[in-house]
Amino acid sequence: MTAQDDTQFWQQHLHDTEDLLWTGRPGQGLRYSKSGMVMSIIGAFFTGLGLINLRVSMATEGTDSFLILDYIIVAGGLYLLVGHWFLDAQQRKTTRYALTNKRALIYSGLRQMRLRSYPVENAKLSLIGDGPYSVIFGTEARKNDNFSTYKQEVGFRFVDDGREVYDKMQKVAAISL
């Protein structure tokens, strides 16, 4: 997708008083992260445990319910071991970013695409990384599977021109004060 296509895409989402300052996408492909490695280590443990239990259940002709449970443990372990890396890459592949003179926009999703809008005016900006950068400009409440809530940082993640975007966001925030 070209920069021209991105600009045309974002024009339909702008308000009348907004100007598009920047568009971009996160870096593509598999990305290393410390939290990802922790998930993979936990996944290796559960995959191994599930395979051992599966072997024991098959050797002792265990009940079908134990076999099903073992398969579920192995599947969950494999997701934690390698699957989350590919899911993250797919999420970034479908994500688009835009910065206007009033808002930061994120268009993303896996099953259903969603446009999220964040005002830049009172944003607490931070620049993370040493290239590609992540420009963090807020937090939002998210729900876990057990319905408890936690705060998730929101921003433009893994953008090559992150310093430039960070500077533009600081200027927008300063003008709107």
C-alpha positions in Angstrom: 0.0 0.0 0.0 1.4 3.4 -1.0 1.5 6.6 1.0 -1.1 8.0 -1.5 -3.5 5.1 -0.7 -3.0 5.7 3.1 -3.8 9.4 2.6 -6.9 8.6 0.6 -8.0 6.1 3.3 -7.6 8.6 6.1 -9.3 11.5 4.4 -12.7 9.8 4.8 -12.2 9.7 8.6 -11.2 13.3 9.2 -13.4 16.1 10.6 -13.8 19.3 8.6 -11.3 21.2 10.7 -8.6 18.5 10.7 -5.4 18.3 8.6 -3.5 15.1 8.1 0.0 15.5 9.4 1.4 12.0 9.2 0.3 8.4 8.2 2.2 5.2 8.9 2.1 1.6 9.8 4.0 -0.5 12.4 7.0 -2.5 11.4 6.1 -5.8 9.8 7.1 -9.4 10.5 8.0 -11.2 13.7 9.4 -9.0 16.5 11.4 -10.0 19.5 10.2 -8.7 22.9 11.0 -9.7 26.5 7.4 -10.4 27.3 7.1 -12.5 24.2 10.1 -14.6 25.4 8.5 -15.1 28.8 5.3 -16.3 27.1 7.4 -18.7 25.0 9.2 -20.1 28.0 5.9 -20.7 29.7 4.6 -22.2 26.5 7.5 -24.6 26.3 6.8 -25.7 29.8 3.1 -26.4 29.1 3.8 -28.0 25.8 6.3 -30.4 27.4 4.0 -31.1 30.3 1.0 -31.7 28.0 3.1 -34.1 25.8 4.3 -36.0 28.8 0.7 -36.3 30.1 -0.5 -37.3 26.6 2.2 -40.0 26.4 1.3 -41.3 29.9 -2.4 -41.3 29.1 -1.9 -43.2 25.9 0.4 -45.7 27.5 -2.0 -46.4 30.3 -5.1 -46.3 28.0 -6.4 -43.3 29.9 -10.0 -42.1 29.6 -11.0 -39.9 26.7 -11.6 -36.9 29.0 -7.9 -37.0 30.1 -6.8 -37.3 26.5 -8.9 -34.3 25.5 -7.5 -32.3 28.4 -4.0 -33.2 27.4 -4.6 -32.1 23.8 -6.0 -28.8 25.1 -2.9 -28.3 27.3 -0.6 -29.0 24.3 -2.6 -26.7 22.0 -2.4 -23.9 24.6 1.3 -24.5 25.2 2.0 -24.3 21.4 0.1 -21.0 21.2 2.2 -19.6 24.0 5.4 -21.1 22.6 5.1 -19.8 19.0 1.5 -18.8 18.1 1.5 -15.5 19.9 4.4 -14.3 17.7 2.4 -14.9 14.5 -0.8 -13.4 16.0 1.1 -10.2 16.9 2.6 -10.0 13.4 -0.8 -10.4 11.8 -2.2 -7.7 14.1 0.5 -5.3 13.0 0.0 -6.2 9.4 -3.5 -4.9 9.4 -2.8 -1.8 11.6 -2.7 1.8 10.2 -1.8 5.0 12.1 -2.5 8.6 11.4 -1.8 11.9 13.2 -3.9 15.0 12.6 -3.7 18.5 14.0 -6.2 17.3 16.7 -6.1 13.6 17.1 -4.1 10.4 16.9 -5.9 7.7 15.0 -5.4 3.9 15.1 -7.2 1.6 12.7 -6.7 -2.1 13.7 -8.2 -5.4 14.4 -8.1 -9.1 13.7 -11.6 -10.3 13.1 -13.2 -6.9 13.0 -11.4 -3.7 12.1 -12.0 -0.8 14.5 -11.0 2.9 14.4 -9.9 4.4 17.7 -9.4 8.1 18.2 -7.3 9.8 20.9 -7.1 13.6 21.4 -3.5 14.8 21.4 -4.0 17.9 23.5 -3.5 16.5 27.0 -1.4 13.5 26.0 1.5 12.4 28.1 4.0 11.6 25.3 6.9 9.2 25.6 9.3 7.8 23.0 10.4 4.2 23.5 13.1 2.2 21.7 16.1 3.0 19.6 14.6 2.4 16.2 12.0 1.5 15.2 10.4 3.6 17.9 7.1 3.5 19.7 5.4 6.7 20.4 3.1 6.3 23.5 0.5 8.9 24.1 -2.0 7.4 26.6 -3.5 4.5 28.3 -6.9 2.8 28.1 -8.7 0.3 30.2 -8.9 -3.2 28.9 -10.7 -6.3 30.2 -9.1 -9.7 30.8 -10.9 -13.0 30.2 -11.9 -13.0 33.8 -13.5 -9.6 33.5 -10.9 -7.7 35.6 -9.6 -4.5 34.1 -6.0 -3.3 33.5 -4.4 -0.3 31.9 -2.8 -0.8 28.4 -0.4 1.8 26.9 -1.7 3.2 23.6 0.5 4.6 20.9 2.1 4.2 17.5 4.2 1.1 17.9 7.3 0.1 15.9 7.3 3.1 13.5 10.5 3.8 11.6 10.1 7.6 11.7 9.1 7.6 15.4 11.2 10.6 16.3 9.6 12.7 13.6 6.1 11.6 14.8 7.0 12.3 18.4 8.2 15.8 17.5 5.0 16.5 15.5 2.8 15.3 18.4 4.7 17.6 20.8 4.0 20.5 18.4 0.3 19.7 18.1 0.0 19.3 21.9 1.8 22.6 22.5 -0.5 24.5 20.0 -3.7 23.1 21.5 -2.8 24.2 25.0 
